């Protein structure tokens, strides 16, 4: 299950979970494409991993921009020698009750999570199919791919949608040796989650400590946050798995919050 010399594109990889996945892939021998809306941060992360620029590069990518996605994936393939792994990780969170939720925010969140997953998948599959050496596509879902929470209608909708997309990619990609799976983390204390704590406290009229204890972690077995390392190691496992025996699946990494 080696990643040695595999080319991996990770979206939203200049921070948080994506950055840790990129680091873990690189440590396991992969060539890594740091795809991010913030090109300066992407280049800085790539340089941090590989100052030579031979095995890690930054690419500017707004995952909702069709032309930019296609150009970025094509440029990465040309530079590093193809595409073997895609981690569709870019995402945002905007919480609020349905009755006052702005349509513009709904469309923005779904575009980044679902349109972005579609566009990056399509671009990566073109290379994977042409190369004839298989590949792995990993979507960053959530426990909210399985469960719902208040104030998160578009996020829950999007994360459920990724499970459906992965199943279709698993079926279509099987003949080409391309696998597709979803990682479903619990709450990981990234800047995205940190931002939610005061937002949910205000919306639910409770303290921030109560949000953490009674909302975010109340259903875990140990009251612990999932870590970026937990998620990154799962990504390495899925990226390197050698056969179609593990495809179309969603792996929950949540300290027991959701048990299948």
N, C-alpha and C positions, 0 to 999 in steps of 0.2 A: 504493500500500500504506500509506496514511496511517491513523494512529490518532486523528486530530483529532476530538475530541468523542465518541469511543467510550467507553462505560462498561465498565470492566474490574474484575472481582472477582478478587483474588488471596488465596488462603488461606495461612495461615502467613506472612503478609507483614510481621510486625513485626520479623523478623530474617532473617539469612542470605540465601539465594537469593531467597526471596519478597520481601524488602525491596528488593533490587536490581532485581528485575523491576518492582516497583511504581514505583520511581524512574525506570526507563528508560521505562516506559509514560507516566508523567506528563511526562517531558521530550519525549516524542513527541506530546503533545497530548491524551492520554487523560484522562478522569475516572477516578479510581482509588478502589476500595474496599479498605481494609486490613482484611481479615478475619483475626482471630486469637483464640486462646484467652485471651491476655493483653490485655484491653481497654485498660489504661493504656498499654501499649507500642504498641498499634494507634493509639490517639488521638495519641500522641506522634509516631509516624511520619507520620500524616496531617497533623498540624500542621507538621511539618518541611517537608513538600512544599508545603502550601498553608495558610498561617495563616488565610485567610479562610473555609476550610471549604466553599467552593463547588465545588471540583474534586477534593478528596480528603477522604474520611471514614473513620473507624475504626468497625468493627462487631465486637461480641463474637461469636465463633463457635467452638463445639465441633463439629467436623465430624462427630462420631459421634452428635450429638443432632438427631434429625429435626425437631423443632419449632423448635429454635434456628436450624438451617440455613434452613428455609423462611422463618422470620420475618426473618432477617438479609438474605437475598437479596431478599425482597419490599420490605423497608425501603430497601435500597440502590437498587432500581429506582425506587421512588417518589421518593426524594430526588434522584437524578441523571438520571432520565429513561430507564430501561430497563436492559437488560443486553446487552452486545455480545460480551464476552470473559470467559471463566472460566479462571483458571489454578488447577488443583487441585494445590497444592504442599505442603500441610500433611503432615508426616510425622515419624516418630521412628525410632530405631534401638536395638535391644537385641540384642547379640551373645552367642552361647553355643553349645556343642555340642548336637546334637539329643537325645542320650541323657539329658541333664539339663535340657533346656529346659522352663521352666515353661509349662503350658498357659495360664495367665492372661496371661503375656507374649505368647504366640503370638496369643491373641484380641485383646489390646490393640493390637498392631502392625497386624494385618490390619484391625481396625475403623477405625483412623485412615486407613490408606492406601486400603483398598478401599471400606468403607462410606462413608467421607468422600467419596471420588470419586463414588460412586453418588448420594449425597444431594445434593451440590452440583450435579452434572450435571443431575439431575432438576429441581431448582429453577430452574436457569438456563435449561434447555431450554423450560420452560413460558413464560418471558418471551420468549425468542428466537423461538419459534414464533408466539406471539401478536403480536409486533411486526411480523413479516414482513420484516425487514431483514437476515436471516441472522445469522451469528455464528461465533465461533471458540472451541473448547474445547481447552485444552492441559493435558495431564497431565504431572506431573513424575515421569518414570520414572528410569532409571539404566542404566548399563552392565549392571547386574544385571537389567535387563529382557531381556537377551540372553545373559548369562553367569552362572555360579554362582560363589560363593566359600564356603569353609568358614566355619562359625559364623554364617551368615546365612540360615538356612532360611526363616523367615517373611518377611524382607525381600525375598529373591529371589522367593519365591512371589507376594508382593504386587506387585512391580514387573513381573513377567511378566503378572499379571492386568490391569494397567492397559493393556497393549498390546491385549489382547483386548477390553476395554471400549471403547477408542478406535475399534477397527474396527467394532463394532456401532453406536456413535454416528455414525460417518462414514456408514454405510449408511442408518440411520434419519433422520439429519439432512439428507441430501443434498437431498431434495425441498424443504426449508426454507432452503437455502443455509447450513446450519450445518456447519462443518468440525470435525474432531477429530484431533489429533495428539499424539504423545508426545515430549518432550525426554528424552534419555538421557545425562546427564552422567557423566563419570568422577568421580574423587574431587575434591571441591571443599572447600577448607580452611575450612569453617564450624565453629561450635561442635559440631554433630552429628558431624563427622568427627574433630575434635580429641578428643572423648570416646572415640572408637573406638580411638585409637592406643594408649593404655595398656591398654585392655581386651584388645585383640588381642595386645599384647606379653605380657601375663600368661597368656592362654590358649594362646599358641603357644610360650611360654618363649623369647622372643627380645627384643632391645632395641627401644625405640621407634624408633630410627633404622632398624633393620632392617625394622620394619613399614612405614615410609614407603618405603624403597628397594626392598625385596624382595617386598612384598605389594601395597601400594597403587599404586606407580608402575612396577613392574617391566616391564609390557607396553606402556607408552607409548613413543612414538617419541623423546621428548626428556627423560624423567624429570621432567616438570613437572605440577603440579596444574592441573586445569581451574579457571577463575576464575568468580566470580559474574557478572562482566561478560560472559564468554563465553556463559553461559547466558541472561542477560537479553537480549542482542542477538538470540539465536536465538528467544526468546519474542516479541520485537517483530516479527521476520520472519514467524513463523507466525501471530501475531495479526492482522497486517495483510494477509496474502496474500488476494487478491481473489476467487479462484475455487475450485471443487471439484477442480481439478487436483492440489492438494496436500492430501490428506485421508486419514486412516487410516494415516498413516506414523509411523515412529519415527526421530527424528533423533539420531544419536549424536554427542556433543560431549565428546571424551575424550582429545585428544592422541594419537589413533591406538591407544588401548588395545584397542578392538574395531573392526574394519573390516568393513563389510557387503559 
